[in-house]
Amino acid sequence: MRDFPKPEIPVKKRSQNLESHTGQISPETTDEKWFLRPGARQDDGVRLFCIPCAGYGAAMYRSWINARPGILDVYPVQPPGRANRLGEPAMASIPDLAARLVKAIAPLTDRPYAFFGHSFGATLAAFTCLELERAGYPVPVHLFLSARHPPNCPSPVPPMSHMSDDEFVSEINTRYGGIPEQILNEPDILAMLLPALRADIRALEHIEGQRAVDLPSPITTFGGLSDSIISADLIDYWQDWTASGYRRRMFEGDHFFLDNQRDALLDEIAETLKYARDVSPRQRLQP
């Protein structure tokens, strides 16, 4: 069962500002509220920042921590408006959220890192990569984007963020099956979770239609063969977002295929990132 957040509940010029940032990089200075890593062991693997889907929090990736020691150093990302950050307003703008996330990630770009984002998290990962490059920080060695089409791809479904709460919840579950039964049966808890979920969906709707951007990192996309909304054809629009290499891998399962395909998914990511451990920050700045 998914761990739903509980309330506590042509050639482009690349940035050349490494000298202005490398002296500032220090993992100890990052904002820890953005990353929840209970029980994480010290690890020299590639840092993998894992961004959750709409309405979810860092707990979505709790089982990934320490799952591939020496290869993946997992950092589950906790956006505002959920779990330990429930008192902060959720943000209905992906560019604004990406700009804030960059400030938390920047001190951790002192060694190779990558992004994994699922659904809403895939889009946020792409825009965070773009903001890191624009700010002159070392860029991710790889982007893993799961179960989401990019903004330049016409949406296969109409907007829903304007709906009433009951209509919105029903539509979320019809499309994605994203809210567990035990949450649906607890109206008070559901009411606490809905603002973040609605803000994330609204953020995706607001960014629809944006043209493709040339990201500096290679992209691997993932999808579920039984996903009724996000097909392989839609996912493949991400290949317009990079000139650094693109591939796609489909898994058995629906929109939340990663529930039952965790090990196969982590193996795929780990195998892809084995080459990246010795890449220096300077090498990760694109010329």
Protein Blocks (a to p, Z undefined) as FASTA:
>chain_A
ZZddddfeiaddddfklmmmmmmgcfklpcfklpccehiacdfbdcddddddehiafklm
mmmgoklghkaccdddddehiajlmmpccdfbfklmmmmmmmmmmmmmmbccddddehjl
mmmmmmmmmmmmmnopacdfbdcdehiacfklccfbdcfklpcfklmmmmmmmmnopacf
klmmmmklmmmmmmmmmmmmmmmmmmgoiacdddfbdcdddddfklcklcfklmmmmmmm
pcnbpcddddeddfklmmmmmmmmmmmmmmmmmmmmmpcfklmpcZZ
